[in-house]
């Protein structure tokens, strides 16, 4: 339990007995975790923080990750199979959309992140139906951590687990040239397992081709079957991308005005009070007509505020905020440019003869609330800006600035991004917020 935030988290430890070998690869290990901390998506298990400790003859990397309450997708499917013969189609579509949303984000990173271990054991589900992909660090570790740092016991256990999940991996898996298409094949197998609830295996042995063939033929919906089979093509070049799959006719639908409005509301919530829905309902006349549909030769159809369930509306907004209904079909969250590996940085340093200044740390935490005041300072004879930013990890950042006559809101927001005070994604939001504040106070030129 994180006593500061009051939420459950997962404490992970990587232990290295060979201290000398660890020291040789310490910078590379740090780079791995710098990459993981930057990854931020509602459908990916978040790595919150990490640190390195060296004690006596042993080194440790400790990293804190998000806790997912309801266990793995495989466990959930086994429970569901006891009472149902097949998965509810609407739930299947919603889950596929969330998984593809996460994969599309990972594959659009620069450089692309290949998960490389996507199975129903590494996909997790929250109690509210939110899907989260875990073990994103598996592939990065597998490629970056050298043989002299590996534990024979862990390697043996990992190999045994892979044998059981062999059917999730395509023929090209493990080759030098394999890429993001690996994840598409694995996703297709997960989508098949979600649709039929379980692909039967013989005890602890891996799932046979015959069992997979039976599962495919049991699908009644031809669109669903075509969707899954396109992911399971043996030629990786013929498999669709995660982004293209979001536009497949089995998943793609024009979003309702209600969902678009909810996303707009969530994206601009920093301009509104937290309990806005509750406050708004207090001032509403519930008998008032909210919308009317006119019909020729017949009385109009009217909807009144009394017919709206405000509790359901609050729950819907919470689901949208949590990422259960992503708008990935139309627009994606901008993925990060990941920190370069230590070896690459060393090579670049050798090529360059001109010393370069140290870069500022890139802010990865989202700004959830903004407050500012603009006051005239008689002493300085100019306007003074005080800005309070509340970040998603509940930490506050307080900034103050003496305004010049030439200062513009957009330039100030861009400068805060440059110095690492806010994320690039929050730049436009902050610029709009400052512009509104400037208009209210109308700072006079010095």
C-alpha positions in Angstrom: 0.0 0.0 0.0 1.4 3.4 -1.0 0.7 5.3 2.2 1.2 8.7 0.5 -1.4 8.1 -2.3 -3.5 5.6 -0.4 -3.5 3.2 -3.4 -2.3 -0.4 -3.9 0.9 -0.8 -6.0 3.1 -3.6 -7.0 6.7 -3.7 -5.6 9.1 -5.4 -8.0 12.7 -6.3 -7.4 15.5 -7.4 -9.8 18.5 -8.8 -7.9 22.0 -9.1 -9.4 24.5 -11.2 -7.5 27.4 -10.4 -9.7 28.1 -6.8 -8.7 31.0 -6.4 -11.1 28.9 -7.4 -14.1 26.0 -5.1 -12.9 28.4 -2.1 -12.7 29.5 -2.7 -16.3 25.8 -2.5 -17.5 24.4 0.0 -14.9 23.9 2.8 -17.4 22.2 0.5 -19.9 19.9 -0.7 -17.1 19.0 2.8 -16.2 18.2 3.6 -19.8 15.8 0.6 -19.9 13.8 2.0 -16.9 13.9 5.6 -18.2 12.1 4.2 -21.3 9.5 2.3 -19.2 8.7 5.3 -17.0 8.0 7.5 -20.1 5.4 5.0 -21.4 2.0 6.3 -20.4 -1.3 4.9 -21.7 -4.6 4.1 -19.9 -4.5 0.5 -21.3 -0.8 -0.2 -20.3 0.2 -1.1 -16.7 2.1 2.0 -15.6 5.7 1.9 -14.2 5.6 4.7 -11.6 9.1 4.9 -10.3 12.4 3.0 -10.1 15.7 3.2 -8.2 18.9 1.3 -7.9 20.5 0.2 -4.6 23.9 -1.5 -4.0 24.3 -3.5 -0.8 27.4 -5.5 0.1 28.0 -7.8 -2.8 24.5 -7.5 -4.4 22.8 -4.9 -6.5 19.0 -4.3 -6.8 16.7 -2.5 -9.2 13.4 -1.7 -7.5 10.5 -0.5 -9.6 6.9 0.3 -8.6 4.1 -0.6 -11.0 0.4 -0.1 -11.0 -1.8 -2.8 -9.3 -4.5 -4.4 -11.4 -7.3 -5.6 -9.1 -9.0 -8.5 -10.9 -6.1 -10.6 -12.1 -5.2 -11.8 -15.6 -7.5 -12.2 -18.6 -6.9 -16.0 -18.6 -8.1 -16.2 -15.0 -11.2 -14.1 -15.9 -12.0 -16.3 -18.9 -11.8 -19.5 -16.9 -14.3 -18.1 -14.3 -16.6 -16.9 -17.1 -16.5 -20.3 -18.9 -18.2 -21.9 -15.9 -21.5 -20.0 -16.6 -21.2 -19.1 -20.3 -20.5 -20.9 -23.5 -19.1 -17.8 -25.4 -18.0 -14.3 -24.6 -20.5 -11.4 -25.0 -19.8 -9.8 -28.4 -20.0 -6.3 -27.1 -17.5 -7.0 -24.3 -15.2 -8.8 -26.8 -15.2 -5.7 -29.1 -14.5 -3.4 -26.2 -11.6 -5.5 -25.0 -10.1 -5.8 -28.5 -10.3 -2.1 -28.9 -8.5 -1.4 -25.7 -5.7 -4.0 -26.4 -5.2 -2.6 -29.9 -5.3 1.0 -28.5 -2.3 0.0 -26.3 -0.5 -1.8 -29.1 -1.0 1.1 -31.5 0.5 3.4 -29.0 3.6 1.1 -28.3 4.2 0.5 -32.0 4.0 4.3 -32.7 6.7 5.1 -30.2 10.1 6.3 -31.5 11.7 3.8 -31.6 8.8 1.3 -31.7 8.3 -0.9 -28.6 7.6 -4.5 -29.4 5.8 -6.2 -26.5 7.0 -9.7 -27.5 5.2 -11.5 -24.7 1.5 -10.8 -25.3 -0.6 -13.6 -23.9 -3.8 -13.9 -21.9 -1.5 -14.2 -18.9 0.1 -10.8 -19.5 -3.2 -9.0 -20.2 -5.0 -7.8 -17.0 -8.5 -6.6 -16.2 -9.8 -4.2 -13.7 -13.0 -4.7 -11.8 -14.7 -2.0 -14.0 -13.8 -3.7 -17.3 -10.7 -1.7 -18.1 -8.1 -3.8 -19.9 -4.4 -3.2 -19.2 -1.4 -4.8 -20.9 1.4 -5.8 -18.5 5.0 -7.1 -18.9 5.8 -4.4 -21.5 9.3 -4.5 -20.0 9.8 -8.2 -20.9 11.1 -7.7 -24.5 13.2 -4.7 -23.5 14.8 -6.8 -20.7 15.3 -9.8 -23.0 17.2 -7.8 -25.6 19.1 -5.4 -23.3 20.2 -7.5 -20.3 23.3 -9.5 -21.3 23.9 -13.2 -20.5 26.3 -12.5 -17.6 23.5 -10.8 -15.7 20.9 -13.5 -16.2 19.8 -16.0 -13.6 19.8 -19.6 -14.7 16.8 -20.3 -12.5 14.7 -17.5 -13.9 15.8 -18.3 -17.5 14.6 -22.0 -17.0 11.3 -20.8 -15.5 10.8 -18.4 -18.4 11.5 -21.1 -21.0 9.0 -23.4 -19.3 6.3 -20.7 -19.4 7.0 -19.9 -23.0 6.6 -23.6 -23.9 3.1 -23.6 -22.4 2.2 -20.4 -24.3 4.0 -21.4 -27.6 0.8 -21.0 -29.6 0.8 -17.2 -28.9 4.0 -16.7 -30.8 4.4 -16.6 -34.7 6.9 -18.7 -36.7 9.4 -15.7 -37.0 9.4 -15.1 -33.2 13.0 -14.8 -31.8 14.7 -14.0 -35.1 16.7 -10.9 -35.5 14.4 -9.3 -38.0 11.1 -9.9 -36.1 9.1 -6.7 -35.4 5.7 -5.3 -34.4 3.9 -8.0 -36.5 4.8 -10.4 -33.7 2.4 -8.6 -31.4 -0.4 -8.7 -34.0 -0.1 -12.5 -34.2 -0.2 -12.8 -30.4 -3.2 -10.4 -30.3 -5.0 -12.5 -32.8 -4.6 -15.6 -30.6 -5.8 -13.6 -27.6 -8.8 -12.4 -29.5 -9.6 -16.0 -30.5 -9.3 -17.1 -26.9 -11.5 -14.3 -25.7 -14.2 -15.2 -28.2 -14.3 -18.9 -27.3 -13.3 -18.4 -23.6 -10.7 -21.2 -23.7 -8.5 -23.1 -26.2 -8.2 -26.6 -24.9 -4.8 -28.0 -24.2 -3.6 -31.4 -23.1 -2.6 -30.9 -19.4 0.5 -28.8 -19.1 1.5 -29.3 -22.8 1.2 -26.5 -25.3 -2.0 -26.0 -27.3 -2.1 -28.1 -30.5 -2.9 -26.9 -34.0 -6.0 -29.1 -34.0 -7.4 -27.3 -30.9 -6.7 -23.9 -32.5 -8.4 -25.1 -35.7 -11.5 -26.2 -33.8 -11.7 -22.9 -32.0 -11.5 -21.0 -35.4 -14.3 -23.1 -36.8 -16.5 -22.5 -33.8 -16.8 -18.8 -34.6 -20.3 -18.1 -36.0 -19.6 -14.4 -37.0 -17.8 -14.3 -40.4 -16.5 -10.8 -39.8 -15.0 -11.9 -36.4 -13.5 -15.0 -38.1 -11.9 -12.9 -40.9 -10.6 -10.3 -38.4 -8.9 -13.0 -36.3 -7.5 -15.0 -39.2 -5.9 -11.8 -40.7 -3.9 -11.5 -37.5 -2.8 -15.1 -37.6 -1.3 -15.1 -41.1 2.0 -16.9 -41.2 3.6 -14.2 -43.4 4.3 -11.2 -41.0 4.3 -8.7 -43.9 0.6 -9.6 -44.7 -0.6 -9.0 -41.2 -2.4 -5.7 -40.6 -1.1 -3.1 -38.2 -2.7 -2.4 -34.8 -3.9 1.0 -36.1 -5.5 -0.5 -39.2 -7.3 -3.2 -37.2 -9.1 -0.5 -35.2 -10.8 0.4 -38.5 -11.9 -3.2 -39.3 -15.6 -3.4 -39.8 -16.0 -5.8 -36.8 -14.7 -3.1 -34.4 -15.1 0.2 -36.2 -18.2 2.3 -35.4 -19.0 6.0 -35.6 -18.7 7.2 -32.0 -21.9 8.6 -30.4 -22.2 12.3 -29.7 -22.5 11.3 -26.0 -19.0 9.6 -26.1 -17.4 12.5 -28.1 -18.9 15.0 -25.6 -17.6 13.0 -22.7 -14.0 13.0 -24.1 -14.3 16.7 -24.7 -15.5 17.2 -21.1 -12.6 15.0 -19.7 -9.9 16.8 -21.8 -11.1 20.2 -20.6 -12.0 19.3 -17.0 -9.2 21.5 -15.7 -11.5 24.4 -16.6 -14.4 23.1 -14.5 -14.9 22.1 -10.8 -14.5 18.4 -9.9 -18.2 17.9 -9.0 -19.6 19.8 -11.9 -22.3 17.2 -12.8 -23.6 17.2 -9.2 -23.6 21.0 -9.0 -25.2 21.4 -12.4 -28.1 19.1 -11.5 -28.9 21.1 -8.4 -29.7 24.2 -10.5 -31.7 22.3 -13.2 -35.5 22.2 -13.5 -36.0 18.5 -14.0 -39.3 19.1 -15.9 -37.5 21.2 -18.5 -37.3 19.8 -22.0 -33.7 18.9 -22.9 -34.2 17.8 -26.5 -37.1 17.5 -28.9 -37.5 15.6 -32.1 -40.2 17.0 -34.4 -42.4 14.6 -36.5 -44.6 15.6 -39.4 -48.3 15.1 -38.6 -47.5 13.7 -35.2 -46.7 15.2 -31.8 -43.0 15.7 -31.2 -40.9 13.3 -29.0 -39.5 15.1 -26.0 -36.8 14.2 -23.5 -36.8 15.9 -20.2 -33.9 16.2 -17.6 -35.9 13.9 -15.3 -35.3 11.1 -17.8 -31.5 11.4 -17.4 -29.8 9.2 -14.8 -27.1 11.5 -13.4 -25.6 8.6 -11.5 -25.2 6.7 -14.8 -23.8 9.8 -16.4 -21.1 10.1 -13.6 -20.3 6.4 -14.0 -20.0 6.9 -17.8 -17.6 9.8 -17.4 -15.5 7.8 -15.0 -15.3 4.9 -17.5 -14.2 7.4 -20.2 -11.6 8.9 -17.9 -10.3 5.4 -17.1 -9.8 4.6 -20.8 -12.6 2.0 -21.3 -13.9 3.8 -24.4 -10.8 5.1 -26.3 -11.1 7.2 -29.4 -8.1 5.5 -31.0 -10.0 5.0 -34.3 -9.8 8.7 -35.0 -6.9 10.1 -32.9 -4.2 8.6 -30.7 -2.4 10.0 -27.8 1.0 11.2 -29.0 3.5 8.4 -27.9 6.9 9.5 -26.5 10.3 9.6 -28.1 12.1 7.2 -25.9 15.5 7.9 -24.4 18.3 6.5 -26.5 20.3 3.6 -25.3 23.5 4.3 -23.4 25.7 2.6 -26.0 24.2 4.8 -28.8 24.8 7.9 -26.7 28.4 6.9 -26.2 28.9 6.4 -29.9 27.4 9.8 -30.6 29.7 11.4 -28.0 32.8 9.9 -29.7 31.7 11.3 -33.1 31.1 14.8 -31.7 33.9 17.1 -30.8 31.8 20.1 -29.7 30.5 19.8 -26.1 26.7 20.0 -25.9 24.7 21.3 -22.9 23.0 18.8 -20.6 19.4 18.4 -21.7 16.5 19.2 -19.3 14.6 16.3 -17.9 11.4 15.6 -19.9 8.3 15.9 -17.8 6.0 12.8 -18.2 3.3 13.5 -15.6 0.0 14.9 -16.7 -1.2 18.3 -15.4 -4.7 17.6 -13.9 -5.5 21.1 -12.5 -4.3 24.6 -13.1 -4.7 27.8 -11.1 -3.1 31.2 -11.7 -3.3 34.8 -10.5 -2.0 37.9 -12.3 -1.3 40.9 -10.0 0.2 44.3 -10.5 3.4 44.9 -8.6 3.8 48.5 -7.6 7.3 47.9 -6.5 8.5 46.5 -9.8 6.1 48.5 -11.9 4.9 45.4 -13.8 2.5 42.5 -13.8 3.4 39.3 -11.8 2.1 35.8 -12.7 1.8 33.1 -10.1 1.0 29.7 -11.5 0.0 26.5 -9.6 0.1 23.2 -11.5 -1.3 20.0 -9.8 0.2 16.9 -11.4 -1.4 13.5 -11.8 0.8 12.0 -8.9 -0.8 14.7 -6.6 2.4 16.7 -6.4 2.1 20.5 -6.8 4.4 22.7 -8.9 4.3 26.4 -8.1 5.9 28.9 -10.5 6.1 32.7 -10.5 7.1 35.0 -13.3 7.4 38.8 -14.0 5.5 39.5 -17.2 7.1 41.6 -20.0 5.0 43.6 -22.4 6.0 41.2 -25.2 5.0 38.0 -23.4 2.4 35.8 -25.1 0.5 32.8 -23.5 1.7 30.4 -26.2 5.3 31.4 -25.8 5.2 31.0 -22.0 3.6 27.6 -22.3 6.3 26.5 -24.8 9.0 27.8 -22.5 7.7 25.7 -19.6 7.8 22.6 -21.9 11.4 23.5 -22.9 12.6 23.7 -19.3 10.8 20.4 -18.4 8.1 21.9 -16.2 5.2 20.4 -18.2 4.6 17.7 -20.8 4.4 18.7 -24.5 0.8 17.3 -24.5 -0.2 19.9 -21.9 1.3 22.8 -23.8 -1.8 23.8 -25.8 -4.0 23.3 -22.8 -1.9 25.6 -20.6 -1.6 28.2 -23.4 -5.5 28.4 -23.6 -5.7 28.6 -19.8 -3.2 31.5 -19.7 -4.9 33.3 -22.5 -8.2 33.2 -20.6 -6.5 34.4 -17.5 -4.7 37.3 -19.4 -8.0 38.4 -20.9 -9.7 38.5 -17.5 -6.9 40.5 -15.9 -5.9 42.5 -19.0 -2.3 43.2 -18.0 -1.3 46.7 -19.0 2.1 47.2 -20.7 4.8 48.6 -18.4 
